[in-house]
């Protein structure tokens, strides 16, 4: 899929929504946080506290999206 999108971008300009970059950054940040929780602290286990952190981040992101409109 990315190859096709890249090839299309070479041929013609593609529109880019700036709001989508925020979504990508949140997804990358959540992935990095999951990596830290899974491989740095307790190996391959999420505790309730870490799950609570993910839930708080998710709720904060949803609140941000609602306020953004």
Secondary structure, DSSP 8 states (H G I E B T S, - for coil): -HHHHHHHHHHS-----HHHHHHHHHHHHHHHHHHHHHHTSSTT---HHHHHHHHHHHHHHHHHHHHH-
